[in-house]
């Protein structure tokens, strides 16, 4: 089964980041009219996730969420799309949705942002770079806490 490509409207910006953490191709649109969202959805074959009732009514394949909290939104989405992944994957940039590329083992230390752990800089931790914006990602405490939150919000299922 092919993964859906999502188009998330401006009411759900935080959700778009979580979907990217799960490895989904998720475009976030803000400041765009409903007609443009509908056009992009059709043109790009993306399924819309929204809290906008009027937008959802005009797009039969869209998913309408009602909750305002991220935990509730993830739970609603998992009910509407039961095969939703539950595991964090380092596939997508959470900032821009670009694809992440794993950097080679034994690489030269990159010029990481301030606060980058030493293990990342000397190649002891797998490092990923966004192919679009060049942001660096690695498994760290943020990823671990993300896994804990997701497990609390949407219990594991047979689909991964």
N, C-alpha and C positions, 0 to 999 in steps of 0.2 A: 504494500500500500504506500503510495506517495505521500510525503508530508504535505500538509496544507501550507500555503504561503498566506500570511496574515497581513491585513491592513487595519491598523488600530488607530482610532480617531483621538482627538486631543483630550478627551475626557479620561483616557486610559494610558497616559504616558508611562507610568510606572509599570503597568502590566506589560507593555511592549518590551521593557528591559528584561523582565522575568522570562518572557517567551524566548528572547534571544539567549538567555542563560540556559534554557532547555534545548537550544540548538535550532530553533525555528527561524526561518526567513520571515522577519516581521518588520514591515515598514510602518513608521509612526508619522501620521499627518496632523498638522495643526495649522490653524488659520486658513483652512480650505473649506469651501462651500460643500454642502452635501452632494450636490450634482457632480462636482469634481471627484469626490470620494467614490461615488457610484461609477463614474466613468473609468477611473483608475482600477477599481475592483474588477470590472469587466475586461478592460484592456490587458491587465497584468495577471488575470486569473487568480486574484487574491480574495480570500474570504474576509469580510469585514467583521470586526469585533467593536461594538459600540455600546454606549449608554443612552444614545439618542434614539428615542422611540420612533420618531418620524423617519429617520434614516433607515432604521432596521425594518420598518414597515415597507419601504420601497425596495428592499433587497432581500428576497426570500431566503437566500443562503446565509445571510448574516447571523451573527450571534449577539443577542441583546443581553447585556448584563445590567443588573439593578443595584448591586452592592457598590459602596464607595470605598470600602477597605480592600487592600490587596489580598488578604487571606480569603475574604468572601468572593472576590472576583475570580481567584484561582479555583475555588470550589465550584462556583457557577460554571466556569469554563470547562472544568473536568466533567461536570454533569452533561453539559451540552455537547462536548467532544470527548467521549469516554476513552479514546485512545491517546489522549494527551500524555506526553512524556512526563515522568516524575523525577528524572535524574538530570542533574546539571551536566552539560557538555560544553567543552571549549571549542565550539564551532563558529560562533557568531560574535561580532563585536557588540557589546551592550550599548555602546554610544551611537554607532552609525549603521549597524546591521551588516557591515562588511564581513567577508569570510576571514576566519583566522587561519593563519599558516604557522605550523610548528617550526621553530627555528632549530637548526641542526645541533646535535650534541657536540660538545667540544668547541662551541662557537666562541668568538671573541666577546668579551663582556660588552653588552650594549650600553649606551648612555641612557640609563633608566631615569624615570622621574624621581624627584626627591622622595626619600623614604622607601625606595626599592630595596627589599631585603638582600643582604650580601649573597645568600645562596642562589638567588636569581641571577645576580650579576656575574657570578663565577661559573655558571652552567650546571649547578647541582639540582636545580628545579626546572622542569620543562617550561619553556617560554614560548609564547605565541604572539604573533604580530598581526594586526588587522591589515588586510590587503588594501583597504580603502583609506583609512585615516592614520595608519601606522602606530596606533596605540598598542602598548604591551599588556599582555595578560599572563597570569600564572596561577597555579593552585596555591591558595593561601588561606588565611583565616576567614576572609570574606566568602570564599567559595564554600568552606566548611559550614559557616553559619547559614549560608543560602540553602545548603542541603538539609540542614536541620529544620529550617522554616518550611521548606517545601514538603518534607515528610510529615510535618504537623498539619499542614493545610490540606494536602491531597495525599492520602495514604497510598502506598505502593499498589500497583496493579500488575497484571501479567504483561502489559504493554510497556516497553521501555524506550 
